[in-house]
Amino acid sequence: MTVSLRAFSSLALGGLLLASVLVGCSTNAGSSPAPESTGESTSADTSYAPQAAWLDSTAFVLKTWSDACAPQVGDLVAGNQSLEIVLVKNEDEMCATVQTAHGTYLSLPAGFDSSRPVELTITEVGGTETELTLPALDGGEIIPADRMSEQIPAAAWFGDQELAVLTWGSSTCMPGSGEAEAVSETEAVVRLHSHTDTICTRDLVPQITFVPAKGIAADAVLTLADHVDAEGEPVVLRVVS
């Protein structure tokens, strides 16, 4: 049996929209060099094929390429350990045609088991279909019906030279770019760049920024620069190993 959730946007997955605004951040999406494909795509050119990686035992990030406007999730069909994800574009947006990487945050539906592989079928805006497999996750779990996102900053590796960094903030003020700098063989600092020339909605949604991380050890402790937790301590990004 499958369940279809129409107009299931990544913003709805991430947080609650409030009706006020504040001055603050950037509207630019993060970008990165073209990756090698890890999926089996039906298109002839797989240099821009979708990829996916775990952020924690309940959620993952989907990386796709399109013009400068981020695609939205128009349909999500849940089967037995399988998800069909249909991406659509906002026809009202005017978008630069430059190929840009976009990250979509997705939570697993209730009943899925992240300790087992999850099969993904992604249909992109142009109709190209790609099949991916999220591998079984050590420490995975069956997702309960009442699970809410912890809204904890995290990161996922794409290959050995790029990180997808998850933060939480305004849907209209996404970080524009980022960088990672090794401070030792076991530690690195991740710094996200944003701007202050935009009026930002005061909502709280998942933000994905792709950050080059060449030379950073896969098991390095990643500290998020200029961020502190509720106790005033530096924020360490959670990375699924």
C-alpha positions as CSV (number, residue, x, y, z in Angstrom):
1,M,0.0,0.0,0.0
2,T,1.2,3.5,-0.8
3,V,0.3,6.9,0.6
4,S,0.5,10.0,-1.5
5,L,1.0,13.5,0.1
6,R,0.3,16.2,-2.5
7,A,2.1,19.5,-2.3
8,F,4.5,18.2,0.3
9,S,7.1,20.9,0.4
10,S,10.4,20.8,2.2
11,L,9.3,23.9,4.1
12,A,6.3,22.2,5.6
13,L,8.7,19.4,6.8
14,G,10.9,21.9,8.5
15,G,9.0,24.3,10.7
16,L,6.1,26.5,11.5
17,L,5.6,29.7,9.5
18,L,4.9,32.9,11.5
19,A,3.4,36.0,10.1
20,S,6.1,38.5,10.9
21,V,9.5,39.5,9.4
22,L,12.9,40.6,10.6
23,V,15.9,42.1,8.9
24,G,18.6,39.6,8.4
25,C,20.2,37.1,6.0
26,S,20.7,36.0,2.5
27,T,18.3,34.7,-0.1
28,N,21.0,32.9,-2.2
29,A,21.1,29.2,-2.4
30,G,24.3,27.2,-1.7
31,S,26.2,25.8,-4.7
32,S,29.0,23.4,-5.3
33,P,30.9,21.8,-8.2
34,A,29.2,19.0,-10.1
35,P,29.5,15.7,-8.2
36,E,30.0,12.2,-9.5
37,S,26.6,10.4,-9.7
38,T,25.9,7.9,-7.0
39,G,22.5,7.0,-8.4
40,E,21.3,5.1,-11.4
41,S,19.8,7.7,-13.7
42,T,17.7,7.3,-16.8
43,S,19.3,10.3,-18.4
44,A,22.4,9.9,-20.6
45,D,24.3,12.6,-18.7
46,T,24.7,11.7,-15.0
47,S,27.0,14.5,-14.0
48,Y,24.1,16.3,-12.4
49,A,22.3,13.2,-11.1
50,P,20.5,13.5,-7.7
51,Q,22.2,12.2,-4.6
52,A,21.0,11.6,-1.1
53,A,22.7,11.2,2.4
54,W,21.5,10.6,5.9
55,L,21.4,13.6,8.3
56,D,20.2,11.5,11.3
57,S,18.2,8.3,11.8
58,T,15.0,10.0,10.9
59,A,15.9,12.4,8.0
60,F,18.0,12.8,4.9
61,V,19.1,15.5,2.5
62,L,18.4,15.2,-1.3
63,K,20.8,17.0,-3.6
64,T,19.6,18.0,-7.0
65,W,20.7,20.4,-9.7
66,S,18.5,22.9,-11.6
67,D,18.4,26.6,-12.3
68,A,18.9,29.2,-9.6
69,C,15.4,28.6,-8.1
70,A,15.1,25.7,-5.7
71,P,12.6,23.0,-6.7
72,Q,9.8,22.1,-4.4
73,V,8.4,18.7,-3.4
74,G,5.1,18.4,-5.3
75,D,4.3,14.8,-4.4
76,L,5.7,12.2,-2.0
77,V,4.4,8.7,-2.3
78,A,5.4,6.3,0.6
79,G,5.5,2.6,0.0
80,N,7.2,-0.3,1.9
81,Q,10.6,1.2,2.7
82,S,10.3,3.2,-0.6
83,L,9.7,6.9,-1.4
84,E,8.7,8.4,-4.7
85,I,9.7,12.1,-4.7
86,V,8.3,14.4,-7.4
87,L,10.0,17.8,-7.7
88,V,8.2,20.7,-9.2
89,K,9.1,24.4,-9.9
90,N,7.2,27.5,-8.9
91,E,6.0,28.9,-12.2
92,D,5.8,32.4,-10.7
93,E,9.5,32.7,-10.1
94,M,12.0,34.2,-12.5
95,C,15.2,32.1,-12.3
96,A,18.7,32.5,-13.6
97,T,19.6,29.6,-15.9
98,V,22.9,28.8,-14.2
99,Q,23.1,25.2,-12.9
100,T,22.9,25.3,-9.1
101,A,22.9,22.7,-6.5
102,H,19.9,22.6,-4.2
103,G,19.4,20.7,-1.0
104,T,16.0,19.4,0.1
105,Y,15.5,18.2,3.7
106,L,13.2,15.2,4.0
107,S,11.9,13.3,7.1
108,L,11.1,9.7,6.9
109,P,7.4,8.9,7.2
110,A,6.1,7.0,10.2
111,G,6.7,3.3,10.1
112,F,9.9,3.5,8.0
113,D,12.9,1.7,9.5
114,S,16.2,3.6,9.0
115,S,18.2,0.5,10.1
116,R,17.1,-1.0,6.7
117,P,17.8,0.4,3.2
118,V,15.3,3.0,1.9
119,E,14.7,3.0,-1.9
120,L,14.2,6.4,-3.4
121,T,12.7,7.3,-6.8
122,I,13.2,11.0,-7.7
123,T,11.4,12.6,-10.6
124,E,13.0,16.0,-11.4
125,V,11.3,19.1,-12.8
126,G,12.2,18.1,-16.4
127,G,10.8,14.6,-15.9
128,T,14.1,12.7,-15.5
129,E,13.7,9.8,-13.1
130,T,16.5,8.6,-10.9
131,E,16.6,5.6,-8.5
132,L,18.8,5.8,-5.3
133,T,19.3,3.7,-2.2
134,L,19.9,5.1,1.2
135,P,21.9,2.3,2.9
136,A,20.9,0.7,6.2
137,L,22.0,3.0,9.0
138,D,23.8,1.7,12.1
139,G,21.7,2.8,15.0
140,G,18.7,3.3,12.8
141,E,15.1,3.0,14.2
142,I,11.5,2.6,13.3
143,I,10.0,6.1,13.0
144,P,7.1,6.7,15.4
145,A,3.9,8.5,14.3
146,D,4.5,11.4,16.7
147,R,8.2,12.1,15.9
148,M,9.1,15.8,15.5
149,S,12.3,17.1,14.1
150,E,14.9,17.9,16.8
151,Q,16.0,20.9,14.8
152,I,19.7,20.2,15.6
153,P,22.4,21.5,13.2
154,A,24.0,18.6,11.3
155,A,26.1,17.7,8.3
156,A,26.2,14.9,5.8
157,W,29.2,13.9,3.6
158,F,28.8,13.8,-0.2
159,G,31.9,11.9,-1.3
160,D,35.0,13.0,0.5
161,Q,35.2,16.6,-0.6
162,E,31.8,18.2,0.2
163,L,29.5,18.6,3.1
164,A,25.8,19.3,3.2
165,V,25.3,21.5,6.3
166,L,21.9,21.6,7.9
167,T,20.9,24.7,9.9
168,W,17.5,26.1,10.9
169,G,16.3,29.6,10.1
170,S,14.3,31.9,7.8
171,S,12.9,30.4,4.6
172,T,13.7,33.6,2.7
173,C,17.2,34.1,4.1
174,M,19.3,31.0,3.3
175,P,23.0,31.0,3.8
176,G,24.7,31.8,0.5
177,S,27.8,29.7,0.7
178,G,30.3,28.2,3.1
179,E,33.8,26.9,3.8
180,A,35.5,24.4,6.0
181,E,38.9,24.8,7.5
182,A,40.9,22.1,9.2
183,V,42.4,23.2,12.5
184,S,43.9,19.8,13.3
185,E,43.8,16.3,12.0
186,T,40.7,15.6,14.0
187,E,38.9,19.0,14.0
188,A,37.6,21.5,11.5
189,V,35.6,24.7,11.6
190,V,32.6,25.2,9.2
191,R,31.7,28.8,8.4
192,L,28.5,29.8,6.6
193,H,28.2,33.1,4.7
194,S,25.1,35.2,4.6
195,H,24.2,38.8,4.0
196,T,22.1,41.5,5.7
197,D,20.4,43.2,2.7
198,T,17.2,41.2,2.8
199,I,14.0,41.3,4.9
200,C,13.6,37.8,6.3
201,T,10.4,36.1,7.4
202,R,10.5,35.0,11.0
203,D,9.8,31.3,10.3
204,L,12.0,28.3,11.2
205,V,12.8,25.9,8.4
206,P,15.6,23.5,7.5
207,Q,18.4,25.2,5.5
208,I,20.9,23.2,3.5
209,T,24.2,24.7,2.5
210,F,26.8,22.8,0.4
211,V,30.3,23.4,1.6
212,P,33.6,22.4,-0.1
213,A,35.5,20.2,2.4
214,K,38.6,19.0,0.6
215,G,41.3,17.8,3.0
216,I,38.9,17.5,6.0
217,A,39.0,14.1,7.6
218,A,35.7,12.2,7.4
219,D,35.6,11.6,11.2
220,A,36.7,15.2,12.1
221,V,34.7,17.1,14.7
222,L,33.0,19.9,12.9
223,T,32.4,23.1,14.8
224,L,29.9,25.6,13.3
225,A,31.5,29.1,13.5
226,D,29.6,32.0,15.1
227,H,27.0,29.7,16.6
228,V,26.4,28.8,20.2
229,D,23.9,26.5,21.8
230,A,21.4,27.3,24.7
231,E,24.2,27.0,27.2
232,G,26.5,29.3,25.2
233,E,28.8,26.5,24.1
234,P,30.1,26.2,20.5
235,V,27.8,24.2,18.2
236,V,29.2,20.9,17.0
237,L,27.6,19.6,13.9
238,R,26.1,16.1,14.2
239,V,27.4,13.8,11.5
240,V,26.1,10.4,10.8
241,S,28.9,7.9,10.6
